[in-house]
């Protein structure tokens, strides 16, 4: 809607995990380095945690997107809160199987055969489980533990990557046999103000825009108001661009950015008391 007005080829602040817009903050760079180490060294397990909106899914999708398909077989599960048989079938579907109606034992055997075949072909297998903190079934957690029992030539038969919100660490602390095998770990925290400002500029440039759409003061206000959460930055900046288009502004300044979100972002507003009739 506002692309032509701002000279953009794409909406720069969509809240979707598009790898084109990956911004390598210090924490993102460290997380990807550790993830690649887990993959290339056959470390078995990798754990990525982070606050809501800090870019876990984007980092994982960017990582999977850069893997050589001639060397890696990868499965990505975004909705893992399933009973163990359903979870196993979803993993197999991601690898091209049609496991509808298979029993849990049949699914386990198929996965073991797949891993053995991949090893003979010199392929590495990766299973990424996003939003892992949502898993409630203890037996599903046990299946994840069993994934790391598959070993080939002194290497793990697959790399298991778990990602989730910080409470995932607490869940794993109650499952020592699995937690101890997630030897490589990383955490994505909030951006610093400087990183938030660089992130805003990065997204504009990646979308085909030019420096100067946001004034330095607007960038500073957006960075501070977001609290360093990328998803919040995206929301604020998108609303500011829309408001600027509506006002036919030539730049987004601090005052316009504030008007776009009503001065105070919704996550900073105090919850109003609920009034009831008496």
ABEGO torsion letter per residue (X at the ends): XAAAAAGBABBAABBBBBAAABBBBAAAAAAAAAAAAAAAAGAGBBBBBEBBGAGAAAAAAAAAAABBAAABBBBBBABABBBAAAAAAAAAAAAGBBABGBBAAAAAAAAAAAAAAAAAAGBBBBBBBBGAAABABAAAAAAAAAAAABBBGGBBABBBBBBEBAAAAAAAAABAAAAAABABBBBBBBBBAAAAAAAAAAAAAAAGBBBGABBAAAAAAAAAAAGGBAAAAAAAAAAAAAAAAAAGBABBBAAAAAAAAGGBBAAABBBBBBBBBX
